[in-house]
Amino acid sequence: MKVLFLVLALLPAIAVGEDTRQVASLPEAAQASLRQEMQASLVALNEVLTLMAAGKVVEAGALAEAQLGVSAMGKHRGKPFAARPGPHMPPAMHGIGMDGHQAASEFARVAATSDRDKALALLPNLTGGCVACHSSWRIR
């Protein structure tokens, strides 16, 4: 019985574990911009999935390009330098982000052809960049 209590007592520490992701030291303003962008990207990704589920493949592609693709890059260009996340990111982190934009644009190109099956096959590439970055990096 004592062993069971010991295991139960240690379970939260085991479950949480140490966060081994790399810290990307961004200025506070850049962190805020990045957080806003990630939240908006999550909303856009959800809308892409919703459109795909409704069979609106072309619309899903157009949204993906506008909100997540290469066309969406440079959103922070007009902000003060300290509020622009890109220039402060480590190169590897920035590269994952660029790959994510490219994946969204590739999905958009295929979706524009109305080929639902090919577009569906590319959806994991959209989320794969998110997973790769969030699994490797943190800002605090």
ROGUVEX-208613 format. One line per field, with one value per residue: residue in one letter; x, y, z of N, C-alpha, C in turn. Coordinates in steps of 0.02 Angstrom, whole numbers, always signed. Layout:
# ROGUVEX-208613
palo <- [A; ...]
neast <- [X; ...]
nnorth <- [Y; ...]
nup <- [Z; ...]
caeast <- [X; ...]
canorth <- [Y; ...]
caup <- [Z; ...]
ceast <- [X; ...]
cnorth <- [Y; ...]
cup <- [Z; ...]
This chain:
# ROGUVEX-208613
palo <- [M; K; V; L; F; L; V; L; A; L; L; P; A; I; A; V; G; E; D; T; R; Q; V; A; S; L; P; E; A; A; Q; A; S; L; R; Q; E; M; Q; A; S; L; V; A; L; N; E; V; L; T; L; M; A; A; G; K; V; V; E; A; G; A; L; A; E; A; Q; L; G; V; S; A; M; G; K; H; R; G; K; P; F; A; A; R; P; G; P; H; M; P; P; A; M; H; G; I; G; M; D; G; H; Q; A; A; S; E; F; A; R; V; A; A; T; S; D; R; D; K; A; L; A; L; L; P; N; L; T; G; G; C; V; A; C; H; S; S; W; R; I; R]
neast <- [+41; +100; +187; +100; +47; +163; +194; +80; +98; +213; +172; +118; +238; +309; +223; +219; +356; +519; +533; +604; +619; +697; +738; +683; +742; +655; +616; +497; +391; +398; +369; +235; +179; +206; +132; +1; -3; +10; -108; -203; -167; -202; -341; -364; -318; -412; -525; -490; -491; -627; -687; -636; -696; -826; -822; -777; -658; -579; -604; -549; -415; -388; -406; -306; -191; -200; -201; -105; -6; +134; +96; +51; +160; +266; +182; +214; +296; +278; +286; +373; +548; +576; +455; +440; +437; +512; +649; +711; +709; +791; +889; +852; +724; +658; +670; +585; +464; +460; +456; +330; +246; +274; +221; +85; +59; +85; -17; -124; -105; -132; -262; -329; -352; -461; -447; -490; -442; -302; -276; -319; -221; -113; -140; -84; +44; +26; -7; +103; +216; +180; +177; +311; +380; +322; +354; +489; +529; +512; +450; +458]
nnorth <- [-60; +62; +80; +105; +230; +306; +298; +361; +486; +529; +531; +655; +728; +644; +638; +772; +807; +869; +1016; +1006; +1080; +1200; +1366; +1510; +1664; +1799; +1973; +2049; +2115; +2054; +1924; +1940; +1975; +1858; +1765; +1812; +1792; +1652; +1612; +1663; +1588; +1461; +1474; +1497; +1376; +1288; +1334; +1301; +1161; +1144; +1192; +1098; +982; +1011; +996; +1102; +1130; +1215; +1339; +1314; +1303; +1433; +1508; +1450; +1491; +1632; +1656; +1572; +1535; +1572; +1696; +1754; +1791; +1912; +1990; +2067; +2165; +2305; +2340; +2400; +2356; +2278; +2215; +2124; +1957; +1868; +1915; +1895; +1763; +1605; +1533; +1398; +1385; +1485; +1433; +1320; +1385; +1450; +1337; +1292; +1393; +1371; +1241; +1265; +1343; +1251; +1158; +1244; +1266; +1139; +1120; +1217; +1155; +1080; +948; +846; +730; +733; +855; +829; +736; +818; +892; +849; +903; +1038; +1044; +978; +1062; +1149; +1061; +1019; +1138; +1183; +1075; +1083; +1211; +1351; +1504; +1549]
nup <- [+0; +37; -68; -174; -135; -141; -278; -329; -273; -339; -470; -531; -550; -634; -744; -788; -803; -854; -947; -1095; -1207; -1316; -1268; -1343; -1344; -1351; -1370; -1258; -1326; -1452; -1415; -1378; -1502; -1574; -1501; -1525; -1663; -1671; -1607; -1697; -1808; -1766; -1761; -1897; -1951; -1896; -1963; -2095; -2086; -2056; -2173; -2265; -2216; -2249; -2382; -2457; -2540; -2624; -2564; -2438; -2472; -2520; -2404; -2324; -2393; -2385; -2245; -2186; -2274; -2386; -2429; -2312; -2242; -2163; -2086; -1977; -2017; -2017; -1886; -1737; -1723; -1608; -1587; -1685; -1719; -1804; -1838; -1716; -1687; -1662; -1794; -1828; -1774; -1844; -1971; -1964; -1954; -2079; -2162; -2126; -2179; -2315; -2328; -2309; -2421; -2522; -2496; -2526; -2663; -2716; -2668; -2740; -2859; -2838; -2801; -2687; -2619; -2638; -2577; -2446; -2412; -2394; -2281; -2154; -2165; -2142; -2005; -1957; -1956; -1854; -1745; -1745; -1715; -1593; -1515; -1504; -1468; -1354; -1283; -1157]
caeast <- [+0; +145; +214; +47; +44; +224; +185; +29; +128; +262; +141; +118; +306; +326; +180; +238; +425; +556; +524; +670; +619; +744; +709; +698; +739; +628; +592; +427; +345; +399; +332; +163; +160; +207; +74; -59; +0; -4; -180; -237; -152; -243; -409; -364; -312; -477; -570; -470; -518; -700; -703; -621; -749; -887; -811; -760; -586; -550; -608; -500; -349; -382; -397; -240; -140; -205; -189; -51; +44; +187; +63; +39; +224; +279; +128; +240; +346; +266; +293; +442; +591; +569; +391; +441; +466; +558; +720; +738; +706; +849; +881; +816; +653; +633; +665; +524; +408; +460; +431; +257; +215; +280; +174; +18; +53; +80; -86; -168; -98; -168; -333; -356; -371; -521; -433; -499; -399; -233; -274; -321; -156; -65; -158; -35; +102; +9; -1; +170; +260; +159; +199; +384; +404; +300; +388; +560; +543; +466; +473; +468]
canorth <- [+0; +120; +89; +136; +301; +336; +305; +412; +550; +548; +533; +721; +747; +601; +657; +837; +803; +931; +1044; +1005; +1121; +1255; +1431; +1563; +1727; +1854; +2030; +2042; +2136; +2002; +1868; +1956; +1970; +1787; +1733; +1832; +1759; +1581; +1605; +1675; +1531; +1406; +1487; +1487; +1304; +1259; +1352; +1260; +1094; +1148; +1197; +1033; +935; +1030; +985; +1166; +1121; +1276; +1390; +1296; +1321; +1505; +1531; +1428; +1534; +1700; +1661; +1530; +1522; +1621; +1762; +1779; +1811; +1984; +2024; +2111; +2208; +2375; +2350; +2414; +2297; +2236; +2180; +2078; +1895; +1835; +1932; +1875; +1690; +1566; +1512; +1334; +1399; +1524; +1386; +1280; +1429; +1459; +1274; +1290; +1436; +1335; +1184; +1293; +1364; +1189; +1135; +1291; +1253; +1077; +1130; +1258; +1110; +1045; +878; +838; +677; +758; +908; +796; +704; +870; +924; +838; +947; +1101; +1036; +952; +1118; +1172; +1011; +1020; +1198; +1184; +1021; +1098; +1280; +1387; +1573; +1563]
caup <- [+0; +39; -136; -213; -117; -167; -350; -340; -254; -390; -536; -563; -571; -691; -800; -813; -825; -866; -1014; -1127; -1268; -1315; -1256; -1391; -1307; -1392; -1329; -1236; -1379; -1504; -1387; -1383; -1573; -1593; -1469; -1563; -1728; -1661; -1594; -1761; -1851; -1742; -1784; -1969; -1963; -1881; -2018; -2153; -2073; -2061; -2244; -2296; -2195; -2284; -2453; -2488; -2547; -2653; -2513; -2387; -2499; -2522; -2335; -2302; -2423; -2358; -2173; -2162; -2326; -2400; -2433; -2245; -2211; -2159; -2050; -1925; -2048; -2000; -1814; -1715; -1727; -1548; -1589; -1742; -1695; -1851; -1832; -1651; -1680; -1683; -1864; -1835; -1760; -1901; -2028; -1956; -1972; -2152; -2190; -2115; -2230; -2379; -2327; -2318; -2491; -2562; -2486; -2562; -2736; -2732; -2654; -2794; -2914; -2814; -2788; -2615; -2592; -2635; -2527; -2381; -2399; -2375; -2218; -2100; -2173; -2110; -1933; -1941; -1939; -1788; -1697; -1742; -1681; -1523; -1479; -1499; -1445; -1310; -1275; -1086]
ceast <- [+43; +173; +163; +43; +105; +218; +135; +56; +177; +232; +138; +186; +327; +287; +202; +309; +457; +543; +592; +673; +670; +707; +731; +688; +718; +610; +518; +378; +342; +363; +257; +139; +157; +147; +10; -61; -16; -77; -221; -226; -194; -315; -414; -360; -378; -527; -554; -498; -594; -721; -690; -675; -814; -880; -793; -684; -552; -549; -557; -429; -337; -369; -327; -185; -141; -184; -127; +7; +96; +157; +53; +104; +230; +225; +154; +290; +338; +273; +364; +483; +583; +504; +387; +474; +520; +631; +752; +738; +773; +837; +841; +742; +622; +624; +603; +463; +403; +434; +356; +220; +217; +229; +103; +8; +48; +9; -134; -165; -137; -243; -366; -377; -435; -509; -433; -451; -327; -225; -275; -254; -104; -81; -109; +27; +89; +19; +68; +219; +244; +187; +275; +409; +385; +330; +461; +576; +490; +493; +478; +472]
cnorth <- [+63; +133; +124; +211; +338; +348; +360; +482; +575; +556; +603; +742; +707; +624; +724; +836; +871; +953; +1050; +1045; +1178; +1321; +1479; +1629; +1783; +1911; +2020; +2061; +2085; +1940; +1880; +1950; +1898; +1750; +1749; +1796; +1684; +1568; +1614; +1616; +1470; +1414; +1474; +1412; +1269; +1274; +1312; +1190; +1092; +1152; +1131; +983; +948; +1021; +1048; +1170; +1185; +1332; +1377; +1315; +1396; +1534; +1512; +1473; +1603; +1706; +1624; +1523; +1577; +1691; +1794; +1803; +1887; +2023; +2077; +2162; +2282; +2390; +2371; +2350; +2251; +2196; +2130; +2013; +1866; +1851; +1909; +1800; +1659; +1540; +1447; +1344; +1436; +1480; +1342; +1322; +1439; +1396; +1268; +1333; +1402; +1278; +1209; +1314; +1303; +1160; +1179; +1279; +1191; +1086; +1172; +1216; +1071; +970; +866; +786; +700; +812; +878; +765; +755; +903; +911; +881; +1016; +1096; +1011; +1006; +1145; +1126; +1015; +1080; +1197; +1128; +1037; +1164; +1305; +1458; +1594; +1498]
cup <- [+0; -31; -180; -198; -143; -242; -365; -323; -307; -459; -567; -588; -633; -753; -831; -840; -834; -938; -1047; -1192; -1260; -1304; -1311; -1355; -1353; -1345; -1313; -1291; -1435; -1480; -1393; -1455; -1595; -1563; -1507; -1631; -1722; -1646; -1657; -1808; -1830; -1764; -1859; -1986; -1949; -1937; -2082; -2145; -2080; -2134; -2281; -2278; -2231; -2360; -2492; -2495; -2572; -2601; -2457; -2409; -2500; -2452; -2309; -2330; -2391; -2285; -2149; -2211; -2333; -2404; -2365; -2211; -2211; -2123; -2001; -1951; -2027; -1926; -1797; -1714; -1668; -1547; -1647; -1721; -1739; -1840; -1766; -1641; -1697; -1754; -1872; -1823; -1819; -1962; -2024; -1975; -2047; -2187; -2182; -2165; -2298; -2383; -2339; -2391; -2537; -2557; -2528; -2637; -2756; -2722; -2709; -2854; -2898; -2801; -2713; -2586; -2586; -2583; -2457; -2363; -2376; -2308; -2161; -2105; -2141; -2035; -1912; -1922; -1870; -1734; -1689; -1702; -1607; -1482; -1466; -1464; -1396; -1302; -1202; -1048]
